[in-house]
Amino acid sequence: MTAQYQVHGDVAVITLNNPPVNGLGLSTRLGITDGVAKANADAAVKAIVVTGAGGAFSGGADIKEFGSPKALQEPNLISVIGVLENSAKPIVAAIHTVAMGGGLELALGCHYRIAAPGASIALPEVKLGLIPGAGGTQRLPRVLGVEPALNMIVSGEPIKSEMLAMLPGQKLFDKMAASTASLAEEALAFARSVADVRPMPVVRNMPCKHPQGDAYFQFARNMVKGMSKNFPAPAKCVDAVEAATKNKFDAGMAVEREIFINLMLTPESKSLRHLFLSERAASKIPDVPSDTPQRDIKSVAIIGAGTMGGGIAMNFLNAGIPVKMLEMKQEALDRGVATIRKNYEAQVTKKKLKQDKYEQRMSLLTTTLSYDDLTGTDMVIEAVFEEIGVKETVFKELDRVMKPGAILASNTSTLDVNKIASFTNRPQDVVGLHFFSPANVMKLLEVVRGEKTAKDVMATVMAVAKKIKKTAVVSGVCDGFIGNRMIEQYGRQGGFLLDEGCTPAQVDKAMEKFGMAMGPFRMGDLAGNDIGWAIRKRRYSEKPHMKYSKTADLLCEKGRFGQKTGAGWYDYVPGKRDAIPNAEVVAMIEAHRKAIGITPRKISDEEIVQRLVFSLVNEAAHILEEGIANKASDIDIVYIFGYGFPAHRGGPMNYADQVGLFNVVQAMNRFAQNPLDDAKFWQPAPLLAKLVAEGKTFN
């Protein structure tokens, strides 16, 4: 049983004990209802306290039961809340640390609530494409007021208990405890003080009205519509809260339930729930147990003070980890430190960072021009030019100076981590840590596991990733790892589309309408077209059989490298990121088309999306087959957090599953008939063909 029952004099205490966040799984739900029955049957018990063990009151649904029939098995959460409300003896929720989702709904079913300061309170279901499903949309407006409750439900963001307690007229908390440490004693005393109060307050019986009624909800709908493109749940939150103001409680609950069930079936909610589970699964490595010992990382060195090195450094400074930054010249160091300062000062100006925090972070940063000064650091991350000879020089120096047991990491985005490891006498300590630019903003971190990378190194860097608030995905060694290997095929298809009749703007608009943060040509301009050019030049000698459009090379020959030069596929005005179509670029594409004898044709947005997205899917199937990625969901995480793939589609593999892998292969077979495309590439990867034959999906 994951809920414990104890009696303290005349008060029974039911403690949820289902680590890590006291999820409301079946065992916990049974423990709560059994405890309430036991307390009501004991004449010596006058009141009941419900609380949570460890670091949470309750985080809501049990992730182990997520989406399974067990989550609905009786007593389901609605039934449990009914038991609390109907208890003959008063029940006090003692809330601390975290009360979210079903955890908050559980507390709303109690007669009274006492909260410790600093507790995070939220109904975050909207982030899973849902609305609260156990009365949250009906009870929270009754205790908090309609507007603050709707704001919480629509945003899904946590708010600290002491902030909510300051709202005028709020009835969410009957009392604020002095601290988390004193909560248990204060809850017992409060329970005793209300033991004889009758009638007991029940949230469902409280009134729920908004003075402006229809006008307010119309305003709310307009606001939500503008903010929640592609996501149906936020607008449905408004409908459910409106139902609380216009119906008796049970009728409002029926509206909430119907909306909840309908949203559960939407592709958007399925995608968001897939992402929720995938993000948590990404940190698990099949052959590295969770209890693998970790190395102690108390200090970090960064090689290179450029844009990437500075961004990487900020992640560690933000987490309170001292950083030593190395460059070859003082001017480069000064520039790097100035950029870090500028980034932090921008946050201070926007009131996203307090001045004292900024100063504290900068105090953790030191600089050096000598490798010998890195001797004492626990981990070093190299962020130098992407060329194997440069990496060799760096890693030979690191091998010379770093202490035994230090982790040696490369931020390479495409190069062979095994080769880099071979430049040292300690390949077991070498790992790839591929940060995405800007490194202080982007959540994704590709952790590249070399052939000889030690298991404790993997366990350590995954834990470090969590500490610096990155979503880490493990990749094996291959050219481009997971993300950049796939994006190369995406870029090739973009080039073929230009050859066949598209403009860059048409391709980008189609992909942005699909939901991508930006299309392939705007993305190329942002990353720097010269980077892709360098990779293609390498490909021309390494893989002469691989087919490419020459338009991107022609663009680079004109020096149009993207935003950094003010001109790429588009023109850019200094200080702005708006992509302005350029007539000369369109003329260049048309002239090239003519030179190679192609008659342009009209290409639909549907074909653009399918060719680009299915190129990702087919390459990803090869990556899975080769064991470069552990699971399909890891690839989805890479593309959501690293490449701007739309979250409401759940990543390329989830999207392919939703379209149907049979349909994906049928489309690929059509593309293979196109004489201007690469028929060999469109041969379905063996894994993809196998899944179609067996009627299975990636995830």
NUSE-774890 format. One record per residue (C-alpha): residue in three letters; z, y, x. Coordinates in steps of 0.001 Angstrom, whole numbers, plus 500000, padded with zeros to 6 digits. Each point is the difference from the previous one (the first is absolute). Layout:
BEGIN
PT  code  up  north  east
PT  ALA  Z  Y  X
...
END
This chain:
BEGIN
PT  code  up  north  east
PT  MET  500000  500000  500000
PT  THR  498989  503376  501423
PT  ALA  502537  502013  497984
PT  GLN  503728  499558  500714
PT  TYR  502863  500401  497535
PT  GLN  503471  501186  500965
PT  VAL  502922  501420  498027
PT  HIS  501984  502946  501398
PT  GLY  503039  500259  497715
PT  ASP  498575  500959  496617
PT  VAL  496436  500745  501217
PT  ALA  497316  497355  500602
PT  VAL  497486  500796  502738
PT  ILE  496495  498453  499969
PT  THR  498394  500448  503434
PT  LEU  496270  499421  500426
PT  ASN  499493  498130  503274
PT  ASN  496320  499232  500508
PT  PRO  498977  501498  503385
PT  PRO  498314  502116  501133
PT  VAL  500025  502312  496939
PT  ASN  501743  497904  497318
PT  GLY  496759  499227  498190
PT  LEU  500450  499015  496363
PT  GLY  498733  496430  500252
PT  LEU  500854  497346  497423
PT  SER  503128  498846  501851
PT  THR  501303  503597  500164
PT  ARG  499210  500642  496342
PT  LEU  501873  496843  499003
PT  GLY  502921  501055  502200
PT  ILE  500224  503363  498210
PT  THR  499917  498543  496481
PT  ASP  502468  497229  500909
PT  GLY  502332  502594  501526
PT  VAL  499894  502208  496899
PT  ALA  500722  496978  497774
PT  LYS  502903  498933  502224
PT  ALA  501512  503514  500002
PT  ASN  499699  500325  496227
PT  ALA  501724  496626  499542
PT  ASP  502943  500964  502277
PT  ALA  502705  501875  498066
PT  ALA  501433  501383  503262
PT  VAL  496736  501805  500816
PT  LYS  499689  503485  498463
PT  ALA  496791  501256  501676
PT  ILE  497127  498837  502221
PT  VAL  498391  501493  503119
PT  VAL  496486  498999  501108
PT  THR  499075  500807  503609
PT  GLY  497930  498721  502915
PT  ALA  500983  498454  503327
PT  GLY  498633  501227  503335
PT  GLY  497472  502812  500186
PT  ALA  498989  500387  496341
PT  PHE  501180  500107  496411
PT  SER  496673  498394  499095
PT  GLY  496403  500595  501061
PT  GLY  498651  498471  496776
PT  ALA  497806  496931  499531
PT  ASP  500419  497172  502512
PT  ILE  496924  500042  502234
PT  LYS  500156  496180  500282
PT  GLU  499365  499773  496238
PT  PHE  497539  502884  499874
PT  GLY  497314  499367  497392
PT  SER  501161  496404  499393
PT  PRO  501074  498443  496664
PT  LYS  503555  499812  501403
PT  ALA  500239  503809  499777
PT  LEU  499661  499713  496195
PT  GLN  502257  496957  499590
PT  GLU  503000  500610  497763
PT  PRO  502188  501801  500422
PT  ASN  497313  502489  501030
PT  LEU  501112  503489  500992
PT  ILE  499652  501395  496469
PT  SER  502300  497230  498738
PT  VAL  502514  500642  502790
PT  ILE  500112  503707  499105
PT  GLY  500559  499018  496375
PT  VAL  503025  497896  501072
PT  LEU  501432  503005  501894
PT  GLU  499515  502382  497066
PT  ASN  501581  497575  497546
PT  SER  503045  499195  502137
PT  ALA  503239  500429  498070
PT  LYS  501577  501440  503139
PT  PRO  498717  503079  501857
PT  ILE  497731  499419  502987
PT  VAL  499804  502447  502906
PT  ALA  497073  499931  502469
PT  ALA  501221  500887  503501
PT  ILE  496797  501262  501639
PT  HIS  499499  500414  503740
PT  THR  497219  500177  502602
PT  VAL  497052  498835  497837
PT  ALA  499520  499723  496237
PT  MET  496308  499638  499315
PT  GLY  497755  498539  497334
PT  GLY  501793  497223  498144
PT  GLY  503167  500898  501928
PT  LEU  500086  503439  498386
PT  GLU  499059  498508  496615
PT  LEU  502944  497596  500381
PT  ALA  502339  502936  500675
PT  LEU  498629  501818  496928
PT  GLY  501033  496975  497914
PT  CYS  503639  500476  501056
PT  HIS  502330  502226  497986
PT  TYR  500945  502175  502984
PT  ARG  498631  500749  503476
PT  ILE  501814  501167  503110
PT  ALA  497885  500756  503077
PT  ALA  500626  500475  503688
PT  PRO  498281  502972  501661
PT  GLY  496818  499219  501940
PT  ALA  498825  497244  497641
PT  SER  496199  499885  499497
PT  ILE  499232  499907  496286
PT  ALA  496472  499190  498765
PT  LEU  497748  498302  497505
PT  PRO  497118  499243  502424
PT  GLU  497972  497645  497774
PT  VAL  497124  502507  499801
PT  LYS  499301  499212  503676
PT  LEU  499154  496458  498882
PT  GLY  497699  501262  497256
PT  LEU  502673  499380  497341
PT  ILE  502583  501855  497952
PT  PRO  503682  498993  499907
PT  GLY  500166  496899  497814
PT  ALA  503679  499518  499114
PT  GLY  500731  503211  498131
PT  GLY  499744  502496  502857
PT  THR  497578  502278  498121
PT  GLN  502268  499941  496951
PT  ARG  503462  500309  501561
PT  LEU  499493  502359  502960
PT  PRO  498783  502929  497813
PT  ARG  503127  499559  497846
PT  VAL  502406  500448  502918
PT  LEU  498044  502330  502285
PT  GLY  497917  502113  497621
PT  VAL  496338  499425  499172
PT  GLU  498404  502154  502717
PT  PRO  501982  498850  503059
PT  ALA  499740  496378  498798
PT  LEU  496224  500222  499539
PT  ASN  499608  501596  503437
PT  MET  501935  497115  501567
PT  ILE  498077  497333  498103
PT  VAL  496536  501485  500685
PT  SER  500639  500580  503715
PT  GLY  501996  496822  500664
PT  GLU  501713  501906  502827
PT  PRO  503707  499482  500775
PT  ILE  502466  502852  499460
PT  LYS  503486  500142  501489
PT  SER  502872  499407  497578
PT  GLU  501742  503302  500822
PT  MET  496803  501935  499120
PT  LEU  499777  498276  496611
PT  ALA  503701  500608  499377
PT  MET  499336  503761  500261
PT  LEU  497528  500041  497097
PT  PRO  501426  501919  497027
PT  GLY  501040  497785  497098
PT  GLN  499213  496727  501793
PT  LYS  501768  496861  498761
PT  LEU  498590  497627  502614
PT  PHE  503216  500098  502046
PT  ASP  503379  500287  498339
PT  LYS  501631  500536  503376
PT  MET  499041  500471  503657
PT  ALA  502085  498079  502530
PT  ALA  501172  501737  503178
PT  SER  498122  497533  502219
PT  THR  498438  496538  500135
PT  ALA  503167  498761  501739
PT  SER  502246  501153  497136
PT  LEU  497614  498948  497191
PT  ALA  501605  496602  499304
PT  GLU  503518  501439  499556
PT  GLU  498753  502990  498007
PT  ALA  497944  497722  497732
PT  LEU  503067  497844  499249
PT  ALA  502078  503096  499191
PT  PHE  497213  501420  497810
PT  ALA  499616  496667  498160
PT  ARG  503727  499990  499245
PT  SER  499819  503591  498728
PT  VAL  497338  499106  497410
PT  ALA  501289  496510  499129
PT  ASP  501317  501069  496597
PT  VAL  497360  502584  499070
PT  ARG  498219  499123  496761
PT  PRO  497247  500221  498960
PT  MET  498452  499271  503390
PT  PRO  496992  502178  500929
PT  VAL  496694  498092  499830
PT  VAL  496916  501718  501442
PT  ARG  497640  498613  497370
PT  ASN  501987  501858  497297
PT  MET  499708  503395  501692
PT  PRO  497516  502571  498592
PT  CYS  496683  500623  501776
PT  LYS  497985  503118  499148
PT  HIS  497907  502660  501716
PT  PRO  500063  503505  498446
PT  GLN  496255  500563  500555
PT  GLY  499029  496458  498958
PT  ASP  496212  499564  499755
PT  ALA  499208  503082  502100
PT  TYR  502147  498766  502913
PT  PHE  498513  496500  499997
PT  GLN  496442  501383  499872
PT  PHE  500817  502192  502992
PT  ALA  501497  496968  501792
PT  ARG  496877  497923  499281
PT  ASN  497726  502703  501435
PT  MET  502123  500230  503153
PT  VAL  500120  496225  500474
PT  LYS  496278  499569  499371
PT  GLY  499175  502377  502849
PT  MET  502310  498179  502414
PT  SER  499372  496344  499186
PT  LYS  496254  499383  500172
PT  ASN  499260  496230  500079
PT  PHE  503558  499092  498932
PT  PRO  500703  499417  496273
PT  ALA  503795  499554  500279
PT  PRO  501141  503655  500421
PT  ALA  498363  501075  496711
PT  LYS  501574  497001  498272
PT  CYS  503423  501120  501274
PT  VAL  499493  503193  497956
PT  ASP  499135  497925  496903
PT  ALA  503114  497850  500396
PT  VAL  502391  502931  500489
PT  GLU  498412  501802  497037
PT  ALA  500669  496863  497933
PT  ALA  503705  500321  500932
PT  THR  500049  503473  498413
PT  LYS  498116  499052  496825
PT  ASN  501348  496564  499087
PT  LYS  503225  498172  499436
PT  PHE  501076  498124  503128
PT  ASP  498639  496552  499083
PT  ALA  496613  501415  498998
PT  GLY  499856  501934  503278
PT  MET  500833  496789  501892
PT  ALA  497111  498244  498221
PT  VAL  497620  502753  501193
PT  GLU  501329  499687  503589
PT  ARG  499618  496227  499930
PT  GLU  496436  500094  498692
PT  ILE  498956  502567  502640
PT  PHE  501732  497984  502747
PT  ILE  498255  496742  499072
PT  ASN  496577  501678  499695
PT  LEU  500398  501674  503407
PT  MET  500989  496683  501591
PT  LEU  496473  498766  499203
PT  THR  498123  502976  501481
PT  PRO  498145  499539  503316
PT  GLU  501766  503120  501316
PT  SER  503483  498551  499468
PT  LYS  498952  496605  501344
PT  SER  498663  501772  503110
PT  LEU  503142  502080  500522
PT  ARG  502256  496962  499545
PT  HIS  497801  498106  502469
PT  LEU  500479  502838  502504
PT  PHE  503763  500099  499443
PT  LEU  500325  496307  500850
PT  SER  497367  500143  502766
PT  GLU  501754  502818  501836
PT  ARG  503198  497963  500129
PT  ALA  498155  496810  500980
PT  ALA  498150  501745  502862
PT  SER  503150  500099  502153
PT  LYS  500367  496204  499878
PT  ILE  498333  498109  502880
PT  PRO  499648  496238  499264
PT  ASP  501224  498718  503385
PT  VAL  502520  502786  500749
PT  PRO  503170  499269  497978
PT  SER  501970  502941  498600
PT  ASP  502960  499113  502241
PT  THR  497939  500234  503239
PT  PRO  502070  501969  502559
PT  GLN  498736  503534  500637
PT  ARG  499889  502108  503132
PT  ASP  502043  503190  500016
PT  ILE  497789  503094  499665
PT  LYS  502071  503106  500697
PT  SER  497356  502066  501810
PT  VAL  496204  500205  500055
PT  ALA  497397  501323  502425
PT  ILE  496583  501284  498907
PT  ILE  497054  500141  502405
PT  GLY  497740  502870  498960
PT  ALA  500917  503310  498338
PT  GLY  496785  500410  498012
PT  THR  499716  500035  496195
PT  MET  500759  496282  499727
PT  GLY  502774  499912  502614
PT  GLY  501736  503016  498471
PT  GLY  499739  498557  496483
PT  ILE  501444  496657  501158
PT  ALA  502850  501811  501753
PT  MET  500927  501845  496791
PT  ASN  500581  496699  498171
PT  PHE  502690  499048  502492
PT  LEU  501542  503477  500185
PT  ASN  500239  499985  496171
PT  ALA  501912  496694  500223
PT  GLY  502430  501379  502601
PT  ILE  498558  497975  502912
PT  PRO  499680  501864  503335
PT  VAL  496410  500335  501295
PT  LYS  498744  500603  503542
PT  MET  496393  501188  500060
PT  LEU  497776  499602  503067
PT  GLU  496787  501807  500923
PT  MET  498079  500452  503232
PT  LYS  499994  503822  499865
PT  GLN  502636  502541  498979
PT  GLU  497529  501953  497830
PT  ALA  499289  496872  497921
PT  LEU  503739  499410  499552
PT  ASP  500573  503625  498982
PT  ARG  497171  499803  497455
PT  GLY  501391  496751  498562
PT  VAL  503546  501342  499644
PT  ALA  498655  503232  498450
PT  THR  498101  497967  497379
PT  ILE  503132  498008  499107
PT  ARG  501953  503274  499669
PT  LYS  497253  501496  497836
PT  ASN  500048  496953  497685
PT  TYR  503779  500178  499592
PT  GLU  499981  503783  499536
PT  ALA  497466  499602  497176
PT  GLN  502458  497621  498298
PT  VAL  502859  502497  500490
PT  THR  497868  502815  498503
PT  LYS  499237  497821  496962
PT  LYS  503722  499167  499716
PT  LYS  499262  496292  500531
PT  LEU  502175  499969  503132
PT  LYS  503200  501869  500818
PT  GLN  500134  502073  503177
PT  ASP  502912  497997  501455
PT  LYS  498111  496712  499410
PT  TYR  496945  501438  501751
PT  GLU  502097  501024  502999
PT  GLN  501749  496625  500050
PT  ARG  496647  498172  500062
PT  MET  498553  502168  502752
PT  SER  503145  499431  502088
PT  LEU  499100  496267  500076
PT  LEU  496643  500728  501689
PT  THR  499669  500116  503793
PT  THR  496858  500106  502137
PT  THR  498888  498771  503413
PT  LEU  497010  499851  502316
PT  SER  501232  496851  501768
PT  TYR  499889  496355  498899
PT  ASP  503154  499410  502082
PT  ASP  502010  502020  497437
PT  LEU  499277  497385  497294
PT  THR  502023  497234  501668
PT  GLY  502937  500029  497591
PT  THR  498134  500092  496659
PT  ASP  500000  496986  497677
PT  MET  496454  500313  498673
PT  VAL  496871  501841  501102
PT  ILE  496943  500795  497857
PT  GLU  496749  500903  501721
PT  ALA  497789  502503  498137
PT  VAL  497301  500825  502560
PT  PHE  496186  500061  499865
PT  GLU  498427  496953  498305
PT  GLU  498363  498474  503074
PT  ILE  501027  496722  501608
PT  GLY  499979  501369  503570
PT  VAL  502414  502784  499030
PT  LYS  502263  497471  498254
PT  GLU  499975  497798  503107
PT  THR  501248  502841  502208
PT  VAL  502784  500853  497536
PT  PHE  501232  496435  499464
PT  LYS  500083  499200  503717
PT  GLU  502239  503037  500472
PT  LEU  502190  498997  497037
PT  ASP  500327  496483  501390
PT  ARG  501201  501540  503258
PT  VAL  502641  502370  498575
PT  MET  501284  498636  496680
PT  LYS  503246  498030  500019
PT  PRO  499973  496250  499228
PT  GLY  499989  499378  496244
PT  ALA  498453  503367  499115
PT  ILE  497261  499819  497366
PT  LEU  496582  501236  501174
PT  ALA  497860  501145  497052
PT  SER  496426  501269  499789
PT  ASN  498759  502281  497253
PT  THR  496463  498679  500433
PT  SER  497923  499997  496814
PT  THR  497327  497489  501095
PT  LEU  500564  498649  503525
PT  ASP  501089  496480  500998
PT  VAL  503819  499887  500108
PT  ASN  499884  496687  501934
PT  LYS  497947  501673  502716
PT  ILE  502419  502939  500070
PT  ALA  502922  497540  500286
PT  SER  498239  498293  502930
PT  PHE  500319  503207  502029
PT  THR  503763  499295  500173
PT  ASN  502182  497185  501304
PT  ARG  501806  499883  496652
PT  PRO  497429  499371  497226
PT  GLN  502819  498724  497739
PT  ASP  501307  503606  499808
PT  VAL  496645  501578  499058
PT  VAL  499064  500794  496391
PT  GLY  497540  502258  498194
PT  LEU  501459  502776  497823
PT  HIS  497008  501644  498355
PT  PHE  501179  503212  498328
PT  PHE  497654  501808  497630
PT  SER  499199  503688  500334
PT  PRO  501833  502263  499361
PT  ALA  502649  497611  501323
PT  ASN  502936  502057  498724
PT  VAL  498604  499836  496437
PT  MET  498102  496726  499477
PT  LYS  502193  497103  498846
PT  LEU  497977  497116  501411
PT  LEU  500734  498317  503322
PT  GLU  497822  497076  501142
PT  VAL  502145  497753  502214
PT  VAL  497586  498073  502220
PT  ARG  501384  496689  501195
PT  GLY  498593  498802  503306
PT  GLU  499658  496326  500941
PT  LYS  503134  500242  502131
PT  THR  502028  502618  498090
PT  ALA  503571  498658  499701
PT  LYS  501490  499351  496559
PT  ASP  502986  502240  500715
PT  VAL  497568  502818  500865
PT  MET  498326  499527  496591
PT  ALA  503362  499954  498198
PT  THR  501066  503141  501882
PT  VAL  496880  502082  499375
PT  MET  499978  499077  496287
PT  ALA  503618  501232  499770
PT  VAL  499132  503153  501963
PT  ALA  497079  500640  497614
PT  LYS  502427  499915  497091
PT  LYS  502368  502369  501803
PT  ILE  497223  502565  500518
PT  LYS  498919  499544  496355
PT  LYS  496677  498281  500644
PT  THR  498421  497196  497983
PT  ALA  499185  497443  502688
PT  VAL  497283  497352  499676
PT  VAL  499473  497307  502643
PT  SER  496495  499472  501400
PT  GLY  498638  497519  502498
PT  VAL  497808  501102  502894
PT  CYS  496338  500763  499291
PT  ASP  497746  503006  500424
PT  GLY  501327  502634  497584
PT  PHE  502869  497805  498705
PT  ILE  500134  499997  496173
PT  GLY  499250  503556  498897
PT  ASN  497424  501230  502511
PT  ARG  498156  496681  500096
PT  MET  499465  500287  496236
PT  ILE  499217  503726  500017
PT  GLU  497103  499375  502392
PT  GLN  498202  497981  497289
PT  TYR  500815  502701  497444
PT  GLY  498457  502614  502317
PT  ARG  496892  497867  500591
PT  GLN  499409  499756  496260
PT  GLY  500422  503780  499700
PT  GLY  497242  500417  502607
PT  PHE  497642  497600  498203
PT  LEU  500556  501927  496745
PT  LEU  498875  503223  501727
PT  ASP  496892  498232  501297
PT  GLU  499168  498748  496516
PT  GLY  500293  503275  498091
PT  CYS  503577  501319  499751
PT  THR  501442  503237  501350
PT  PRO  503452  500016  501665
PT  ALA  501360  502003  497049
PT  GLN  498728  497457  497447
PT  VAL  501643  497090  501842
PT  ASP  503281  501892  500499
PT  LYS  500148  501136  496365
PT  ALA  499434  496448  498731
PT  MET  502814  498648  502185
PT  GLU  502363  502845  499126
PT  LYS  499293  499436  496293
PT  PHE  500897  496332  500605
PT  GLY  503305  501314  501345
PT  MET  499678  500137  503792
PT  ALA  501874  502918  501583
PT  MET  496676  500960  501616
PT  GLY  496562  498453  500329
PT  PRO  498666  498488  503260
PT  PHE  498231  503128  501245
PT  ARG  502889  502394  499376
PT  MET  502226  497398  501678
PT  GLY  497661  499873  503011
PT  ASP  500137  503787  500312
PT  LEU  503808  499913  499870
PT  ALA  500366  497209  502597
PT  GLY  497252  501371  502277
PT  ASN  496449  498651  499876
PT  ASP  499972  499712  503793
PT  ILE  502597  497191  499762
PT  GLY  497682  497905  497816
PT  TRP  497109  500871  502324
PT  ALA  501880  498649  503027
PT  ILE  500771  496750  498131
PT  ARG  496360  499605  498916
PT  LYS  498752  500498  503565
PT  ARG  502301  497179  501054
PT  ARG  498707  497864  497118
PT  TYR  496334  500553  500912
PT  SER  500565  498172  503310
PT  GLU  502631  497488  498785
PT  LYS  498313  499030  496707
PT  PRO  496288  500858  500245
PT  HIS  499305  497930  496848
PT  MET  502184  502254  497825
PT  LYS  498002  502377  497820
PT  TYR  500945  503719  499759
PT  SER  498563  503121  498421
PT  LYS  499155  502585  502683
PT  THR  500912  503060  497882
PT  ALA  503574  500214  501351
PT  ASP  498703  499957  503592
PT  LEU  497502  502777  499195
PT  LEU  502848  502059  498540
PT  CYS  502096  499564  503159
PT  GLU  497034  500890  502223
PT  LYS  500098  503378  498230
PT  GLY  503684  500365  501027
PT  ARG  501160  499807  496380
PT  PHE  503214  498070  500656
PT  GLY  501821  501068  496814
PT  GLN  502863  502294  499097
PT  LYS  501036  500568  503620
PT  THR  496590  501587  500766
PT  GLY  499659  501662  496566
PT  ALA  496902  497897  499316
PT  GLY  499434  496334  499221
PT  TRP  498392  498424  496961
PT  TYR  501239  503217  498367
PT  ASP  500783  503537  501167
PT  TYR  503606  501226  500219
PT  VAL  501482  503497  499903
PT  PRO  502826  500561  502553
PT  GLY  503428  499380  498481
PT  LYS  498587  498108  496997
PT  ARG  499136  496352  499416
PT  ASP  497414  500530  497252
PT  ALA  496858  497951  500707
PT  ILE  496933  502229  499497
PT  PRO  496670  498087  499758
PT  ASN  497508  500991  502721
PT  ALA  496272  500221  499248
PT  GLU  499045  499242  503628
PT  VAL  501924  496714  499911
PT  VAL  498225  498969  496776
PT  ALA  496654  500969  501604
PT  MET  500896  497956  503114
PT  ILE  500706  496933  497807
PT  GLU  496740  500479  498088
PT  ALA  497984  500382  503235
PT  HIS  501553  496853  501452
PT  ARG  499266  498108  496774
PT  LYS  496368  501100  500196
PT  ALA  499762  499107  503713
PT  ILE  501053  496399  499328
PT  GLY  497744  499694  496961
PT  ILE  502578  499807  497208
PT  THR  499169  501306  496532
PT  PRO  503272  501271  498488
PT  ARG  501210  498492  496746
PT  LYS  502586  501050  497416
PT  ILE  503292  498208  500688
PT  SER  502728  499766  497340
PT  ASP  503659  500805  500628
PT  GLU  500784  496423  498993
PT  GLU  497822  498620  502808
PT  ILE  501547  502437  502511
PT  VAL  503540  498889  499075
PT  GLN  499174  496300  499978
PT  ARG  498201  500024  503364
PT  LEU  502754  501940  501723
PT  VAL  502985  498207  498448
PT  PHE  498533  496485  500118
PT  SER  499091  500535  503670
PT  LEU  503751  500471  500588
PT  VAL  500786  496887  497958
PT  ASN  497540  497704  501790
PT  GLU  501126  501098  503474
PT  ALA  503626  499598  498884
PT  ALA  499268  496413  498923
PT  HIS  498837  499279  503579
PT  ILE  503177  501670  501326
PT  LEU  502176  497757  497799
PT  GLU  498062  496897  501002
PT  GLU  500453  500775  503692
PT  GLY  503756  500525  499524
PT  ILE  499805  503656  501097
PT  ALA  501873  500934  496805
PT  ASN  502801  497802  498649
PT  LYS  499135  500527  496329
PT  ALA  497602  501875  497735
PT  SER  502739  502326  498752
PT  ASP  500534  501256  503583
PT  ILE  496378  501204  499989
PT  ASP  500620  501834  496727
PT  ILE  503004  501755  501569
PT  VAL  497925  501024  503045
PT  TYR  497358  501584  497777
PT  ILE  502377  501721  497567
PT  PHE  502232  501533  502682
PT  GLY  497490  500479  502821
PT  TYR  496605  500717  498433
PT  GLY  500612  501720  496657
PT  PHE  498943  497083  497786
PT  PRO  501085  500801  496409
PT  ALA  503465  498641  499209
PT  HIS  499089  499427  496352
PT  ARG  497464  497403  501198
PT  GLY  502559  498212  502170
PT  GLY  497913  499750  503197
PT  PRO  496545  498455  500627
PT  MET  501131  496363  499663
PT  ASN  501918  500632  496775
PT  TYR  497025  501957  498655
PT  ALA  497652  497104  500848
PT  ASP  502348  497617  498174
PT  GLN  499954  502287  496943
PT  VAL  496189  500289  500019
PT  GLY  499819  496201  500449
PT  LEU  498970  498397  503284
PT  PHE  497052  498299  498271
PT  ASN  498692  503455  499033
PT  VAL  500605  501322  503523
PT  VAL  497893  497194  501501
PT  GLN  497243  500506  497411
PT  ALA  499791  503680  501009
PT  MET  499968  499048  503697
PT  ASN  497109  497604  499384
PT  ARG  498058  502900  498423
PT  PHE  500708  502260  503002
PT  ALA  498763  497273  502360
PT  GLN  496542  500257  498348
PT  ASN  499731  503674  501011
PT  PRO  497619  500091  503033
PT  LEU  501641  503205  501294
PT  ASP  503522  498531  499996
PT  ASP  501533  497333  502258
PT  ALA  499341  496666  498232
PT  LYS  502025  498048  502570
PT  PHE  503107  502108  499364
PT  TRP  499768  499430  496238
PT  GLN  500242  496228  500452
PT  PRO  503386  499399  498289
PT  ALA  502760  499186  502493
PT  PRO  500849  496260  499791
PT  LEU  503469  500796  498589
PT  LEU  498492  502166  497267
PT  ALA  497445  497307  499115
PT  LYS  502791  497376  499925
PT  LEU  502202  502088  497677
PT  VAL  497085  500531  497606
PT  ALA  499194  496262  500006
PT  GLU  503644  499181  499218
PT  GLY  500425  502793  497426
PT  LYS  502792  501594  502050
PT  THR  500879  503554  501071
PT  PHE  501049  501629  503292
PT  ASN  503493  500866  498768
END
